[in-house]
Every structure is written in C-alpha cells, then in structure tokens.
Amino acid sequence: MRTNEQSGFTLIEAAIAALILLVSIVFVAQMFVTAMQQNRTSRRFTHATAIAQSKLEELNALPLERLRYGGDLGPAEGGGERDLAEFSDFVAVDNVDTDRIGVVERDKANYARYWKIEPDPGGWGGMYRITVRVVSRRPGQGNTPEEAVLSTVRTEF
C-alpha cells in the first residue's frame, strides 16, 4: 500500500490563516488611529497648559500697581467666543494657516486665553488671586474643547 507523502496547506487552512491575519491587521490599524487621536488631544492639553503658564508668569512679573483688577474666565461651555479685550487674547500654536505663533487675531487663533485678577476671596488684605483659563477653539474628540485653568496667589508683601 502506498500512502500519500505530500504535505502542505489545504485551501481551507490557507483561508483561515488569511482571515486571522486580516483580523489582526484591522485591530492594529484601529489601535494606530486611536493612538493618533489621543496624541492630538494630549498635544492640545499640553499647549493649553503652556499658554496658561506663560500668561500667569507674565502677570506675576508685573508690579502690583500695574495690574488691572477684574476680568472673566470666559463662557462656561468653552469655545472661546467672549471678548473682554483687557482680560483676554487669542493665541496661535502649530498654526499651519498663517505661519504666526503667539498672540494673533481671533480668526487665526487655535486657543482663547482669559484671565481674572481679584482680591483674595477669603478676605486676606494684600493678597490677590490670579487665574488664567485657556480653551481650545478647535475641539478634539467628543466635541468638548480642551482647556487648562491655572491659578496662583500673589501678595503685596
């Protein structure tokens, strides 16, 4: 008796192997897209924080007699549409449209920046609270704009 000594894959085995490969490639591609979206969102949060920190440092460097008290932190829902000229500005970062980075006109900005300077709500004399809020004008995932709020206390002493 002769036995068949040929070995190899059958058509069904090859189809199953191709299907497993296809599923794994789709899974890896989904992970890649998700990682790109998360990276973009993280970059926007990082930019918002850096922009807020920059304004906070600028306000802290001013002598107390030059600080203007008041301001508003912008609309609660974000979006950066309120315009209090003395206590807000618009900032461009990674702006491929204009080649400008820094404070720009509203229509060319990626971020709206608001600040508020007020006497300490606790009633301590000679203490002031400075709060800066930065909101992305182009929301990422979930249509909720990325934002950062930083606050510090400054004294006259």
Backbone as ProteinMPNN parsed JSONL, in Angstrom:
{"seq_chain_A": "MRTNEQSGFTLIEAAIAALILLVSIVFVAQMFVTAMQQNRTSRRFTHATAIAQSKLEELNALPLERLRYGGDLGPAEGGGERDLAEFSDFVAVDNVDTDRIGVVERDKANYARYWKIEPDPGGWGGMYRITVRVVSRRPGQGNTPEEAVLSTVRTEF", "coords_chain_A": {"N_chain_A": [[0.821, -1.167, 0.0], [0.394, 2.176, -0.729], [1.066, 5.277, 0.745], [-0.002, 8.652, 0.878], [2.459, 10.925, 0.63], [2.675, 13.575, 0.359], [2.811, 16.897, 1.595], [1.426, 19.918, 2.948], [-0.529, 22.947, 2.795], [-4.047, 22.992, 2.957], [-6.702, 24.397, 1.026], [-8.671, 25.402, 2.719], [-7.279, 25.693, 5.145], [-5.453, 27.687, 4.411], [-7.231, 29.792, 3.863], [-8.327, 30.246, 6.426], [-6.015, 31.055, 7.805], [-5.461, 33.436, 6.395], [-7.724, 34.91, 7.093], [-7.379, 35.205, 9.891], [-5.033, 36.74, 9.849], [-5.999, 39.045, 8.557], [-7.911, 39.997, 10.446], [-6.207, 40.606, 12.584], [-4.619, 42.631, 11.436], [-6.545, 44.63, 10.99], [-7.221, 45.204, 13.652], [-4.758, 46.215, 14.65], [-4.533, 48.461, 13.005], [-6.733, 49.965, 13.909], [-5.869, 50.505, 16.512], [-3.709, 52.143, 15.923], [-4.951, 54.413, 14.769], [-6.489, 55.278, 16.966], [-4.422, 55.87, 18.762], [-3.228, 58.029, 17.42], [-5.307, 59.947, 17.573], [-5.497, 60.274, 20.363], [-2.966, 61.29, 20.849], [-3.107, 63.764, 19.527], [-5.105, 65.026, 21.066], [-3.829, 65.061, 23.563], [-1.659, 66.714, 22.934], [-3.013, 69.125, 22.497], [-4.006, 69.642, 25.094], [-1.561, 69.951, 26.418], [-0.505, 72.197, 25.077], [-2.454, 74.1, 25.818], [-2.031, 74.216, 28.585], [0.63, 75.155, 28.673], [0.334, 77.669, 27.453], [-1.36, 78.931, 29.277], [0.32, 78.919, 31.533], [2.348, 80.59, 30.62], [1.034, 83.106, 30.451], [0.33, 83.429, 33.122], [2.861, 83.65, 34.338], [3.687, 86.003, 33.098], [1.838, 87.87, 34.156], [2.469, 87.656, 36.86], [4.986, 88.778, 36.864], [4.587, 91.477, 36.557], [4.588, 94.636, 38.256], [2.611, 95.153, 41.212], [1.113, 97.552, 41.219], [0.662, 97.999, 38.553], [-1.067, 96.069, 37.709], [-4.27, 95.292, 36.455], [-7.313, 95.015, 37.938], [-9.975, 92.668, 37.834], [-11.84, 91.097, 35.224], [-12.709, 88.049, 33.499], [-13.396, 84.585, 33.187], [-14.24, 83.571, 30.79], [-16.773, 81.903, 28.732], [-18.71, 79.295, 30.264], [-19.131, 76.936, 28.851], [-17.003, 76.758, 27.209], [-15.126, 77.144, 24.16], [-14.34, 79.735, 23.577], [-15.432, 82.341, 22.78], [-16.17, 84.742, 24.002], [-15.247, 88.145, 24.368], [-13.307, 90.051, 26.134], [-11.467, 92.63, 25.939], [-9.421, 93.666, 27.602], [-8.839, 91.592, 29.265], [-8.425, 89.249, 27.905], [-7.105, 87.292, 25.214], [-6.061, 85.969, 22.038], [-4.476, 83.06, 20.891], [-2.109, 81.538, 18.753], [-0.874, 78.367, 17.971], [1.146, 75.963, 16.454], [0.066, 76.698, 13.974], [-0.745, 76.132, 10.862], [-1.919, 77.588, 8.914], [-1.228, 80.317, 8.96], [1.469, 80.786, 9.632], [2.146, 82.218, 11.868], [2.921, 82.4, 15.272], [1.862, 82.761, 18.565], [0.289, 85.633, 20.085], [-2.523, 86.446, 18.265], [-4.969, 87.558, 15.785], [-8.479, 86.926, 16.34], [-9.689, 85.138, 14.399], [-7.558, 83.672, 13.469], [-6.607, 82.123, 15.465], [-5.802, 79.312, 17.583], [-6.381, 78.966, 20.215], [-8.215, 80.42, 22.919], [-7.596, 82.788, 25.422], [-8.151, 83.648, 28.735], [-8.143, 85.796, 31.604], [-8.287, 86.51, 35.095], [-8.163, 88.781, 37.724], [-8.302, 89.208, 41.075], [-9.142, 90.395, 44.389], [-8.208, 88.402, 47.237], [-10.616, 85.943, 47.859], [-11.004, 85.017, 50.408], [-10.737, 87.125, 52.067], [-8.316, 88.093, 52.975], [-6.216, 90.764, 53.443], [-4.185, 92.485, 51.077], [-3.624, 90.3, 49.5], [-3.89, 88.665, 46.38], [-5.675, 86.928, 43.902], [-4.784, 85.312, 40.987], [-6.036, 84.057, 38.062], [-5.897, 82.024, 35.226], [-7.352, 80.972, 32.236], [-7.354, 78.783, 29.533], [-8.708, 77.906, 26.45], [-9.251, 75.557, 23.917], [-9.971, 76.422, 20.608], [-10.681, 74.771, 18.636], [-12.176, 72.03, 19.033], [-11.27, 68.678, 20.016], [-11.564, 65.243, 20.305], [-14.85, 64.106, 21.017], [-16.072, 66.587, 20.903], [-15.726, 68.364, 23.004], [-14.056, 71.127, 24.088], [-10.549, 71.216, 24.678], [-9.063, 72.319, 27.659], [-7.29, 74.418, 30.005], [-6.872, 75.455, 33.327], [-5.244, 77.61, 35.403], [-4.104, 78.803, 38.532], [-2.953, 81.237, 40.883], [-1.712, 82.777, 43.895], [-0.953, 86.026, 44.883], [0.974, 88.331, 46.763], [1.185, 91.552, 48.416], [3.34, 91.855, 49.98]], "CA_chain_A": [[0.0, 0.0, 0.0], [1.125, 3.435, -0.817], [0.433, 6.391, 1.448], [0.276, 9.931, 0.244], [3.525, 11.565, 1.384], [2.694, 15.009, 0.086], [2.346, 17.72, 2.707], [1.171, 21.315, 2.568], [-1.768, 23.508, 3.315], [-5.237, 22.875, 2.125], [-7.317, 25.679, 0.716], [-9.39, 25.844, 3.924], [-6.274, 26.161, 6.099], [-4.932, 28.962, 3.909], [-8.279, 30.8, 4.045], [-8.409, 30.548, 7.859], [-4.816, 31.824, 8.13], [-5.642, 34.774, 5.83], [-8.742, 35.578, 7.902], [-6.732, 35.585, 11.156], [-4.124, 37.838, 9.529], [-6.824, 40.21, 8.261], [-8.466, 40.499, 11.706], [-5.126, 41.215, 13.369], [-4.222, 43.878, 10.778], [-7.594, 45.607, 11.282], [-7.075, 45.563, 15.061], [-3.578, 47.063, 14.774], [-4.851, 49.732, 12.355], [-7.597, 50.7, 14.829], [-5.029, 50.992, 17.605], [-2.904, 53.229, 15.38], [-5.83, 55.576, 14.64], [-6.801, 55.721, 18.326], [-3.204, 56.479, 19.308], [-3.072, 59.342, 16.779], [-6.313, 60.842, 18.148], [-5.098, 60.559, 21.733], [-1.784, 62.137, 20.768], [-3.574, 65.097, 19.168], [-5.788, 65.567, 22.245], [-2.794, 65.321, 24.571], [-0.897, 67.882, 22.478], [-3.835, 70.313, 22.744], [-3.985, 69.897, 26.539], [-0.225, 70.444, 26.748], [-0.42, 73.57, 24.59], [-3.309, 74.94, 26.66], [-1.346, 74.401, 29.864], [1.813, 76.005, 28.461], [-0.137, 79.025, 27.166], [-1.836, 79.466, 30.553], [1.507, 79.151, 32.37], [3.036, 81.756, 30.082], [0.316, 84.319, 30.868], [0.44, 83.513, 34.579], [4.198, 84.176, 34.622], [3.71, 87.394, 32.655], [1.093, 88.661, 35.136], [3.231, 87.64, 38.112], [6.177, 89.614, 36.713], [4.206, 92.889, 36.6], [4.433, 95.217, 39.593], [1.204, 95.144, 41.63], [0.429, 98.785, 40.85], [0.341, 97.969, 37.111], [-2.096, 95.058, 37.441], [-5.661, 95.749, 36.364], [-8.154, 94.027, 38.599], [-11.224, 92.366, 37.144], [-11.703, 90.042, 34.237], [-13.683, 86.972, 33.435], [-12.729, 83.383, 32.675], [-14.859, 83.124, 29.552], [-18.009, 81.139, 28.872], [-18.567, 78.005, 30.952], [-19.12, 75.817, 27.905], [-15.769, 76.779, 26.425], [-15.263, 77.647, 22.812], [-13.532, 80.935, 23.425], [-16.065, 83.365, 21.962], [-16.317, 86.006, 24.722], [-14.113, 89.016, 24.074], [-13.024, 91.163, 27.04], [-10.166, 92.984, 25.373], [-8.402, 93.888, 28.604], [-8.584, 90.379, 30.036], [-8.427, 88.073, 27.036], [-6.447, 87.386, 23.925], [-6.154, 84.752, 21.242], [-3.121, 82.569, 20.69], [-1.921, 80.519, 17.718], [0.209, 77.404, 18.174], [1.087, 74.985, 15.351], [-0.914, 77.194, 13.016], [-0.214, 75.951, 9.512], [-2.577, 78.524, 8.012], [-0.702, 81.678, 8.954], [2.897, 80.882, 9.951], [2.331, 83.041, 13.057], [2.756, 81.746, 16.565], [1.756, 83.767, 19.605], [-0.984, 86.348, 20.12], [-2.977, 86.759, 16.906], [-6.376, 87.916, 15.685], [-9.389, 85.85, 16.728], [-9.954, 84.145, 13.357], [-6.351, 82.891, 13.171], [-6.13, 81.541, 16.724], [-6.182, 77.963, 18.0], [-6.751, 78.999, 21.625], [-8.65, 81.666, 23.552], [-6.993, 82.864, 26.753], [-8.837, 84.592, 29.613], [-7.575, 85.868, 32.931], [-9.071, 87.224, 36.094], [-7.352, 89.188, 38.858], [-9.259, 89.642, 42.095], [-8.666, 90.274, 45.783], [-8.421, 87.058, 47.762], [-11.993, 85.792, 48.329], [-11.005, 84.732, 51.835], [-10.72, 88.384, 52.795], [-6.978, 88.457, 53.448], [-5.757, 92.003, 52.836], [-2.887, 92.437, 50.414], [-3.46, 89.073, 48.708], [-4.656, 88.692, 45.143], [-5.716, 85.656, 43.171], [-4.686, 85.447, 39.533], [-6.472, 82.817, 37.432], [-5.82, 82.052, 33.768], [-8.036, 79.842, 31.584], [-7.103, 78.674, 28.099], [-9.655, 76.978, 25.831], [-9.01, 75.279, 22.504], [-11.066, 76.892, 19.752], [-10.973, 73.678, 17.703], [-12.252, 70.854, 19.911], [-10.825, 67.382, 19.514], [-12.501, 64.148, 20.491], [-16.018, 64.329, 21.844], [-16.545, 67.955, 20.731], [-15.501, 69.162, 24.198], [-12.752, 71.754, 23.887], [-9.524, 71.004, 25.681], [-8.799, 73.559, 28.359], [-6.451, 74.389, 31.196], [-7.111, 76.561, 34.251], [-4.185, 77.702, 36.4], [-4.377, 79.88, 39.473], [-1.912, 81.485, 41.872], [-1.986, 83.869, 44.815], [0.154, 86.967, 44.939], [0.829, 89.239, 47.901], [1.863, 92.851, 48.343], [4.476, 91.862, 50.898]], "C_chain_A": [[0.873, 1.239, 0.0], [0.355, 4.51, -0.045], [0.851, 7.689, 0.753], [1.26, 10.703, 1.117], [3.576, 13.077, 1.148], [2.161, 15.769, 1.298], [2.185, 19.159, 2.212], [-0.136, 21.772, 3.166], [-2.905, 23.229, 2.362], [-5.786, 24.268, 1.896], [-8.047, 26.248, 1.949], [-8.394, 26.371, 4.955], [-5.699, 27.514, 5.674], [-5.952, 30.082, 4.086], [-8.405, 31.205, 5.514], [-7.204, 31.384, 8.282], [-4.936, 33.26, 7.603], [-6.665, 35.572, 6.641], [-8.157, 36.049, 9.238], [-5.785, 36.766, 10.936], [-4.897, 39.131, 9.27], [-7.392, 40.828, 9.537], [-7.385, 41.181, 12.523], [-4.664, 42.533, 12.744], [-5.248, 44.974, 11.051], [-7.476, 46.086, 12.727], [-5.894, 46.507, 15.256], [-3.841, 48.431, 14.131], [-5.761, 50.591, 13.24], [-6.797, 51.271, 15.991], [-4.192, 52.179, 17.14], [-3.731, 54.51, 15.268], [-6.17, 56.139, 16.02], [-5.598, 56.407, 18.955], [-2.972, 57.862, 18.705], [-4.06, 60.355, 17.361], [-5.94, 61.229, 19.57], [-3.878, 61.479, 21.773], [-2.183, 63.575, 20.452], [-4.255, 65.777, 20.362], [-4.779, 65.925, 23.333], [-1.977, 66.552, 24.206], [-1.692, 69.165, 22.734], [-3.884, 70.659, 24.232], [-2.636, 70.477, 26.962], [-0.048, 71.889, 26.293], [-1.24, 74.514, 25.461], [-2.631, 75.226, 27.996], [-0.138, 75.326, 29.719], [1.41, 77.455, 28.194], [-0.63, 79.689, 28.453], [-0.655, 79.798, 31.467], [2.258, 80.395, 31.916], [2.359, 83.057, 30.537], [0.408, 84.508, 32.375], [1.804, 84.093, 34.976], [4.305, 85.645, 34.228], [3.0, 88.303, 33.671], [1.811, 88.716, 36.48], [4.447, 88.563, 38.041], [5.851, 91.108, 36.782], [4.187, 93.395, 38.037], [2.937, 95.295, 39.935], [0.464, 96.401, 41.202], [0.066, 98.836, 39.358], [-0.718, 96.922, 36.768], [-3.471, 95.702, 37.4], [-6.524, 94.657, 36.951], [-9.476, 93.888, 37.858], [-11.004, 91.19, 36.225], [-12.765, 88.981, 34.389], [-12.963, 85.774, 32.828], [-13.413, 82.807, 31.447], [-16.1, 82.294, 29.803], [-17.767, 79.762, 29.463], [-18.451, 76.849, 29.982], [-17.878, 75.798, 27.032], [-16.001, 77.418, 25.08], [-14.541, 78.95, 22.558], [-14.159, 82.033, 22.6], [-16.226, 84.701, 22.677], [-15.067, 86.844, 24.497], [-14.078, 90.179, 25.054], [-11.604, 91.585, 26.725], [-9.079, 93.141, 26.421], [-7.99, 92.618, 29.323], [-8.673, 89.119, 29.186], [-7.579, 88.353, 25.812], [-6.566, 86.036, 23.238], [-4.759, 84.36, 20.804], [-3.116, 81.493, 19.604], [-0.704, 79.673, 18.066], [0.06, 76.361, 17.079], [0.103, 75.419, 14.277], [-0.332, 77.124, 11.609], [-0.805, 76.955, 8.544], [-1.829, 79.844, 7.89], [0.791, 81.798, 9.175], [3.169, 81.734, 11.174], [2.075, 82.202, 14.286], [2.764, 82.839, 17.612], [0.392, 84.429, 19.554], [-1.327, 86.815, 18.712], [-4.43, 87.24, 16.957], [-7.235, 86.689, 15.957], [-9.524, 84.768, 15.651], [-8.737, 83.297, 13.003], [-5.842, 82.118, 14.374], [-6.624, 80.115, 16.918], [-6.771, 77.971, 19.404], [-7.239, 80.394, 22.013], [-8.109, 81.642, 24.975], [-7.683, 83.978, 27.541], [-8.111, 84.65, 30.947], [-8.431, 86.767, 33.811], [-8.156, 87.528, 37.274], [-8.312, 89.778, 39.881], [-8.626, 89.582, 43.474], [-9.003, 88.881, 46.294], [-9.841, 86.933, 48.32], [-12.079, 85.484, 49.824], [-10.938, 85.987, 52.694], [-9.361, 88.801, 53.329], [-6.534, 89.729, 52.718], [-4.384, 91.838, 52.216], [-2.621, 91.172, 49.623], [-4.391, 89.133, 47.503], [-4.576, 87.332, 44.472], [-5.7, 85.971, 41.682], [-5.044, 84.083, 38.947], [-6.441, 83.006, 35.923], [-6.496, 80.797, 33.234], [-7.761, 79.9, 30.093], [-8.005, 77.582, 27.549], [-9.284, 76.802, 24.365], [-10.213, 75.74, 21.698], [-11.452, 75.839, 18.721], [-11.003, 72.38, 18.494], [-11.802, 69.582, 19.219], [-11.91, 66.347, 19.68], [-13.667, 64.566, 21.366], [-16.586, 65.728, 21.774], [-16.479, 68.796, 22.001], [-14.125, 69.799, 24.056], [-11.791, 71.452, 25.031], [-9.252, 72.338, 26.353], [-7.896, 73.324, 29.556], [-6.784, 75.624, 32.021], [-6.005, 76.515, 35.302], [-4.45, 78.92, 37.271], [-3.198, 80.017, 40.439], [-2.364, 82.63, 42.769], [-0.741, 84.732, 44.886], [-0.085, 87.942, 46.095], [1.568, 90.532, 47.659], [3.166, 92.841, 49.133], [5.709, 91.263, 50.279]], "O_chain_A": [[1.922, 1.313, 0.639], [-0.864, 4.627, -0.176], [1.911, 7.782, 0.136], [0.918, 11.092, 2.234], [4.439, 13.765, 1.693], [1.198, 15.351, 1.941], [2.745, 19.548, 1.186], [-0.766, 21.06, 3.948], [-2.749, 23.229, 1.141], [-5.345, 25.221, 2.54], [-8.027, 27.457, 2.176], [-8.648, 27.403, 5.577], [-5.487, 28.387, 6.515], [-5.58, 31.205, 4.424], [-8.572, 32.387, 5.814], [-7.361, 32.336, 9.047], [-4.552, 34.202, 8.297], [-6.491, 36.772, 6.851], [-8.416, 37.174, 9.664], [-5.745, 37.688, 11.75], [-4.484, 40.199, 9.722], [-7.362, 42.048, 9.698], [-7.631, 42.24, 13.101], [-4.344, 43.47, 13.477], [-4.878, 46.118, 11.314], [-7.621, 47.28, 12.986], [-6.02, 47.506, 15.964], [-3.41, 49.453, 14.666], [-5.583, 51.806, 13.315], [-7.03, 52.407, 16.406], [-3.992, 53.126, 17.9], [-3.254, 55.583, 15.637], [-6.141, 57.354, 16.215], [-5.752, 57.433, 19.617], [-2.558, 58.777, 19.415], [-3.687, 61.5, 17.616], [-6.056, 62.397, 19.942], [-3.78, 62.347, 22.64], [-1.648, 64.508, 21.051], [-4.014, 66.952, 20.636], [-4.879, 66.985, 23.95], [-1.638, 67.351, 25.079], [-1.12, 70.177, 23.139], [-3.812, 71.832, 24.598], [-2.585, 71.398, 27.777], [0.493, 72.713, 27.031], [-0.779, 75.602, 25.807], [-2.659, 76.357, 28.479], [0.082, 76.19, 30.567], [2.08, 78.375, 28.663], [-0.354, 80.864, 28.696], [-0.642, 80.851, 32.105], [2.747, 81.166, 32.742], [3.035, 83.995, 30.959], [0.55, 85.634, 32.851], [1.877, 84.942, 35.865], [4.934, 86.438, 34.929], [3.503, 89.377, 34.004], [1.756, 89.738, 37.165], [4.887, 89.076, 39.07], [6.74, 91.92, 37.036], [3.807, 92.655, 38.944], [2.103, 95.48, 39.049], [-0.713, 96.322, 40.852], [-0.765, 99.652, 38.959], [-1.213, 96.897, 35.641], [-3.788, 96.561, 38.223], [-6.471, 93.508, 36.513], [-10.019, 94.858, 37.329], [-10.092, 90.387, 36.424], [-13.601, 89.024, 35.291], [-12.028, 85.936, 32.045], [-13.177, 81.649, 31.103], [-16.443, 82.011, 30.951], [-16.742, 79.135, 29.196], [-17.745, 75.878, 30.257], [-17.721, 74.905, 26.2], [-16.97, 78.152, 24.89], [-14.166, 79.235, 21.421], [-13.467, 82.623, 21.77], [-16.407, 85.719, 22.009], [-13.958, 86.312, 24.441], [-14.747, 91.189, 24.835], [-10.647, 90.967, 27.191], [-7.927, 92.789, 26.167], [-6.917, 92.562, 29.926], [-8.966, 88.04, 29.701], [-7.366, 89.504, 25.429], [-7.109, 85.084, 23.798], [-3.958, 85.202, 20.399], [-4.009, 80.648, 19.547], [0.356, 80.195, 18.41], [-1.056, 75.918, 16.803], [-0.619, 74.587, 13.727], [0.48, 77.965, 11.221], [-0.258, 77.162, 7.461], [-1.802, 80.432, 6.809], [1.342, 82.868, 8.914], [4.335, 81.961, 11.5], [1.141, 81.403, 14.337], [3.589, 83.75, 17.552], [-0.561, 83.848, 19.035], [-0.533, 87.487, 18.053], [-5.038, 87.317, 18.025], [-6.776, 85.555, 15.822], [-9.477, 83.582, 15.977], [-8.875, 82.295, 12.301], [-4.766, 81.521, 14.32], [-7.716, 79.754, 16.478], [-7.564, 77.096, 19.753], [-6.748, 81.405, 21.512], [-8.154, 80.614, 25.651], [-7.786, 85.111, 27.069], [-7.523, 83.657, 31.376], [-9.171, 87.635, 33.349], [-7.456, 86.644, 37.768], [-9.042, 90.726, 39.59], [-7.691, 88.815, 43.705], [-9.963, 88.258, 45.841], [-10.235, 87.732, 49.17], [-13.131, 85.677, 50.433], [-11.069, 85.914, 53.916], [-9.27, 89.779, 54.072], [-6.487, 89.747, 51.488], [-3.525, 91.142, 52.756], [-1.513, 90.979, 49.122], [-5.529, 89.592, 47.599], [-3.534, 86.677, 44.481], [-6.486, 86.777, 41.186], [-4.43, 83.074, 39.292], [-6.902, 84.023, 35.405], [-6.245, 79.693, 33.718], [-7.919, 80.947, 29.465], [-8.072, 76.48, 28.093], [-9.034, 77.777, 23.657], [-11.354, 75.472, 22.075], [-12.444, 76.001, 18.009], [-9.984, 71.701, 18.618], [-11.934, 69.43, 18.005], [-13.045, 66.547, 19.247], [-13.492, 65.295, 22.342], [-17.51, 66.041, 22.524], [-17.118, 69.846, 22.07], [-13.129, 69.089, 23.917], [-12.179, 71.435, 26.199], [-9.216, 73.375, 25.69], [-7.754, 72.206, 30.05], [-6.957, 76.714, 31.476], [-5.842, 75.516, 36.002], [-4.957, 79.938, 36.8], [-2.534, 79.034, 40.768], [-3.293, 83.363, 42.431], [0.38, 84.228, 44.942], [-1.223, 88.327, 46.364], [2.459, 90.609, 46.813], [4.002, 93.729, 48.965], [6.754, 91.195, 50.927]]}, "name": "protein", "num_of_chains": 1, "seq": "MRTNEQSGFTLIEAAIAALILLVSIVFVAQMFVTAMQQNRTSRRFTHATAIAQSKLEELNALPLERLRYGGDLGPAEGGGERDLAEFSDFVAVDNVDTDRIGVVERDKANYARYWKIEPDPGGWGGMYRITVRVVSRRPGQGNTPEEAVLSTVRTEF"}
